[in-house]
Amino acid sequence: MSVSQDSFITDSTTIDCAPLVPEIRLQLATEVTPLWQATADSLEDANIEPPFWAFAWPGGQAPA
């Protein structure tokens, strides 16, 4: 991962508890819309997927 990708992730996320599994701490998006828009605007040309990694999806929390 490049420095700019590292910066993008750390600037767009914070370490927080997963809503359904509070004992698990994850690097999560602080605000959904700005992160999604930044990804669409900045990373679309690089063919990078939307930032699904930045959210604790309920389906992933259930098995945790």
TANOR-V232578 format. One record per residue. N is the residue number from 1. RES is the residue in one small letter. PSI is psi in whole degrees, 0 to 359 (none if undefined). OMEGA is omega in degrees with one decimal (999 if undefined). D_CENTER is the distance of its C-alpha to the mean C-alpha in Angstrom with 1 decimal. Layout:
n:N res:RES psi:PSI omega:OMEGA d_center:D_CENTER
n:N res:RES psi:PSI omega:OMEGA d_center:D_CENTER
//
This chain:
n:1 res:m psi:134 omega:-177.8 d_center:14.7
n:2 res:s psi:167 omega:179.2 d_center:16.3
n:3 res:v psi:319 omega:-179.3 d_center:16.5
n:4 res:s psi:325 omega:176.5 d_center:15.1
n:5 res:q psi:319 omega:176.4 d_center:11.9
n:6 res:d psi:314 omega:179.8 d_center:11.8
n:7 res:s psi:318 omega:179.3 d_center:12.5
n:8 res:f psi:315 omega:-178.4 d_center:10.0
n:9 res:i psi:312 omega:-178.1 d_center:7.1
n:10 res:t psi:329 omega:177.8 d_center:9.4
n:11 res:d psi:334 omega:-174.4 d_center:10.5
n:12 res:s psi:355 omega:-176.0 d_center:7.4
n:13 res:t psi:170 omega:175.0 d_center:6.3
n:14 res:t psi:154 omega:176.7 d_center:9.0
n:15 res:i psi:124 omega:-175.9 d_center:10.4
n:16 res:d psi:168 omega:177.6 d_center:11.4
n:17 res:c psi:144 omega:173.2 d_center:13.2
n:18 res:a psi:135 omega:-174.4 d_center:12.2
n:19 res:p psi:318 omega:-177.1 d_center:14.3
n:20 res:l psi:348 omega:-179.3 d_center:16.6
n:21 res:v psi:75 omega:-172.0 d_center:16.8
n:22 res:p psi:344 omega:178.1 d_center:17.1
n:23 res:e psi:352 omega:177.8 d_center:18.4
n:24 res:i psi:125 omega:178.7 d_center:15.2
n:25 res:r psi:134 omega:-176.4 d_center:12.9
n:26 res:l psi:161 omega:172.1 d_center:9.3
n:27 res:q psi:104 omega:-172.7 d_center:6.8
n:28 res:l psi:154 omega:176.9 d_center:5.1
n:29 res:a psi:139 omega:178.7 d_center:4.6
n:30 res:t psi:326 omega:176.9 d_center:8.4
n:31 res:e psi:129 omega:-174.4 d_center:9.4
n:32 res:v psi:305 omega:-171.6 d_center:8.6
n:33 res:t psi:311 omega:179.9 d_center:11.4
n:34 res:p psi:321 omega:179.7 d_center:11.3
n:35 res:l psi:314 omega:-179.2 d_center:7.9
n:36 res:w psi:317 omega:-179.6 d_center:9.0
n:37 res:q psi:317 omega:179.2 d_center:12.4
n:38 res:a psi:320 omega:178.4 d_center:11.7
n:39 res:t psi:314 omega:-179.6 d_center:10.3
n:40 res:a psi:317 omega:-176.9 d_center:13.3
n:41 res:d psi:314 omega:-171.6 d_center:15.7
n:42 res:s psi:328 omega:-169.6 d_center:14.9
n:43 res:l psi:356 omega:-178.1 d_center:13.9
n:44 res:e psi:318 omega:-179.5 d_center:16.0
n:45 res:d psi:332 omega:180.0 d_center:19.0
n:46 res:a psi:4 omega:179.4 d_center:17.5
n:47 res:n psi:42 omega:178.1 d_center:16.9
n:48 res:i psi:136 omega:-177.6 d_center:13.2
n:49 res:e psi:160 omega:173.9 d_center:11.5
n:50 res:p psi:157 omega:-172.2 d_center:9.2
n:51 res:p psi:60 omega:177.5 d_center:5.4
n:52 res:f psi:334 omega:-178.7 d_center:6.2
n:53 res:w psi:343 omega:-172.3 d_center:4.5
n:54 res:a psi:5 omega:-174.7 d_center:1.4
n:55 res:f psi:142 omega:176.2 d_center:5.1
n:56 res:a psi:92 omega:-177.3 d_center:8.3
n:57 res:w psi:140 omega:-178.8 d_center:10.6
n:58 res:p psi:322 omega:-179.9 d_center:14.2
n:59 res:g psi:331 omega:177.2 d_center:15.6
n:60 res:g psi:332 omega:179.9 d_center:13.8
n:61 res:q psi:329 omega:-176.9 d_center:14.7
n:62 res:a psi:310 omega:179.6 d_center:18.3
n:63 res:p psi:338 omega:-179.3 d_center:19.3
n:64 res:a psi:none omega:999 d_center:17.8
//
